[in-house]
Amino acid sequence: MAGIITALKIQKRDKGRVSVYIDGDFAFGLTRQVAGWITVGQELSDEQIQQLQGDETREKAYARALNFLSYRSRSEAEVRRNLKKHDTPEDCIDETLERLRRLDLVSDRGFAETWVENRSTFRPRGRRALYSELRAKGVHNDIIDDALQNLDEDDLAYRAAQKKVRQYRSLAWPDFKKKMLGFLARRGFNYGVAAPAIEKTWSEIQNDLADKNNT
């Protein structure tokens, strides 16, 4: 494959890629970034071509990782799994992750903190559920422990219960408690945390009904 570069042409179907011609024949394609290092008339050895193709693999992996991260924050394990799915070599995955770390584009600690914050704000979960979710994302136990260190489960259980008040408020106390316990258990709250939240929510419903009856 070694020879003289006789043409560099932007590909019609992908303007971000360049077709490289050696000795008049198409040889391989490169991203424009990698192709920026070569010129028409340059002689390439087999070793140089291998280097270019290695650079191409790394740039494609990095671009794929950036695209994957553009939708939401990801854990390192998620990025690794995504790159593996596209048959990216293991050493290239390691290099890509290191590059992302240097640029602070991936951080399991930051990911775990963001995950807990978002869950607590929009879909309150108990410690058990959050731990399980983050482990499924490949986050290490010590990082999860740090992210959950200041978790206020009592407040989260109460706020989670509030999301079901409208659906369950017409039930009698035994059914209300049973339904709420099941709901909060699925959200990862144990009985010791769920029960006070349910009692508080029930008390507020009764007080609200009493106020309406007195008006």
C-alpha positions in Angstrom: 0.0 0.0 0.0 3.0 2.3 0.4 3.4 4.9 -2.3 2.8 8.6 -3.3 -0.4 10.4 -2.3 -1.8 11.5 -5.7 -5.1 13.0 -4.5 -7.1 13.9 -1.4 -10.9 14.2 -2.0 -13.7 15.2 0.3 -16.2 12.4 0.3 -19.6 13.2 -1.2 -21.7 11.3 1.3 -19.7 12.5 4.4 -18.1 15.9 4.2 -16.2 15.1 7.4 -14.1 12.4 5.7 -11.4 12.4 3.0 -10.6 9.7 0.5 -6.9 9.2 0.1 -5.5 8.0 -3.3 -2.1 6.5 -3.5 -0.4 6.1 -6.9 -3.7 7.0 -8.6 -5.9 4.4 -6.8 -8.2 4.8 -3.8 -6.4 3.5 -0.7 -8.4 4.4 2.4 -10.6 7.0 4.0 -9.7 9.3 6.9 -11.5 11.9 9.0 -10.6 15.5 7.9 -8.8 16.0 11.2 -6.4 13.1 10.6 -6.1 13.9 6.9 -4.9 17.3 7.8 -1.5 15.9 8.5 -0.9 14.7 5.0 -0.5 16.4 1.6 -0.7 15.5 -2.1 2.8 14.4 -3.3 3.8 13.0 0.1 5.3 9.6 0.1 3.8 7.2 2.7 5.5 4.1 4.0 3.5 1.1 5.3 4.4 2.1 8.8 3.1 5.7 8.3 -0.1 4.3 6.8 -0.6 2.1 9.8 0.0 5.1 12.1 -2.6 7.2 10.1 -5.1 4.4 10.4 -4.4 4.0 14.1 -5.0 7.8 14.5 -8.2 7.4 12.5 -9.5 4.7 14.9 -8.7 6.8 17.9 -10.4 9.9 16.4 -13.5 7.9 15.5 -13.7 6.5 19.0 -13.3 9.9 20.5 -16.0 11.4 18.2 -18.3 8.5 19.0 -17.8 9.0 22.7 -18.5 12.7 22.5 -21.7 12.0 20.6 -22.7 9.5 23.2 -22.0 12.0 26.0 -23.9 14.8 24.2 -27.3 13.4 25.2 -26.7 13.2 28.9 -24.0 12.6 31.5 -22.6 9.0 31.4 -20.4 6.8 33.6 -17.1 5.6 32.4 -18.5 2.1 32.2 -21.3 3.3 29.9 -18.9 4.9 27.6 -16.7 1.8 27.5 -19.7 -0.4 26.8 -20.8 1.8 24.0 -17.4 1.8 22.3 -17.1 -2.0 22.7 -20.5 -2.3 21.0 -18.9 -0.6 17.9 -15.9 -3.0 18.0 -13.4 -0.4 19.2 -10.1 -2.0 20.3 -9.6 -2.2 24.0 -6.4 0.0 24.0 -8.2 2.6 22.0 -11.0 2.6 24.5 -8.5 3.2 27.3 -6.9 6.1 25.4 -10.3 7.6 24.7 -11.4 7.5 28.3 -8.1 9.0 29.5 -8.5 11.8 27.0 -12.0 12.4 28.2 -10.9 12.4 31.8 -8.1 15.0 31.1 -10.7 17.3 29.6 -13.1 16.6 32.5 -15.7 15.3 30.0 -16.2 12.1 32.0 -16.1 11.6 35.7 -17.8 8.9 37.7 -17.8 11.0 40.8 -19.5 13.9 39.0 -21.9 11.5 37.2 -23.0 9.9 40.5 -23.6 13.3 42.1 -25.6 14.5 39.1 -27.6 11.3 39.0 -28.6 11.5 42.7 -29.4 15.2 42.4 -31.6 14.7 39.3 -33.4 11.7 40.9 -34.0 13.6 44.1 -35.4 16.5 42.3 -37.7 14.8 39.7 -38.2 11.2 40.8 -37.3 10.7 44.5 -35.6 7.4 45.2 -34.4 5.7 48.4 -30.8 4.9 49.1 -31.3 1.3 48.1 -32.7 2.1 44.7 -30.1 4.8 44.0 -27.3 2.4 45.0 -28.7 -0.3 42.7 -29.1 2.2 39.7 -25.5 3.5 40.0 -24.0 0.0 40.4 -25.9 -0.9 37.2 -24.1 2.1 35.5 -20.8 0.6 36.6 -19.9 3.2 39.3 -17.7 1.9 42.1 -19.1 1.4 45.6 -16.9 4.0 47.3 -18.0 6.7 44.8 -21.6 5.7 45.3 -21.2 5.9 49.1 -19.8 9.4 48.8 -22.7 10.5 46.5 -25.3 9.2 49.0 -23.6 10.5 52.1 -25.9 13.4 52.7 -29.1 11.8 51.3 -32.2 12.8 53.3 -34.3 9.8 52.9 -37.1 11.0 55.2 -37.6 14.1 53.0 -37.3 12.1 49.8 -39.9 9.5 50.9 -42.3 12.2 51.9 -41.9 14.0 48.5 -42.3 10.7 46.7 -45.5 10.0 48.6 -46.8 13.4 47.6 -46.7 12.2 43.9 -49.3 9.5 44.7 -51.6 11.5 47.0 -54.1 12.4 44.3 -54.3 8.8 43.2 -54.7 7.3 46.7 -56.4 10.0 48.7 -59.9 8.5 48.4 -58.8 5.2 49.9 -59.5 4.1 53.5 -56.4 4.1 55.7 -55.6 0.3 55.4 -55.7 0.4 51.6 -53.9 3.8 51.5 -51.1 2.5 53.7 -50.8 -0.7 51.8 -50.7 1.1 48.4 -48.2 3.7 49.6 -45.9 1.1 51.2 -45.8 -0.8 48.0 -45.1 2.3 45.9 -42.3 3.5 48.2 -40.8 0.1 48.5 -40.5 0.0 44.7 -38.8 3.4 44.9 -36.2 1.9 47.3 -37.4 3.1 50.7 -37.4 0.7 53.6 -40.4 0.4 56.0 -38.7 2.5 58.7 -38.4 5.4 56.3 -41.7 4.9 54.4 -44.0 4.5 57.4 -43.5 8.0 58.9 -43.8 9.6 55.4 -47.1 7.7 54.8 -48.5 8.7 58.2 -47.5 12.4 57.7 -49.2 12.3 54.2 -52.3 10.7 55.6 -52.5 13.2 58.4 -52.3 16.1 56.0 -55.1 14.6 53.9 -57.4 14.2 57.0 -56.6 17.8 58.1 -57.4 19.1 54.6 -60.7 17.2 54.6 -61.6 18.5 58.1 -60.8 22.1 57.0 -63.1 21.7 54.0 -65.9 20.3 56.1 -65.7 23.2 58.5 -66.0 25.8 55.8 
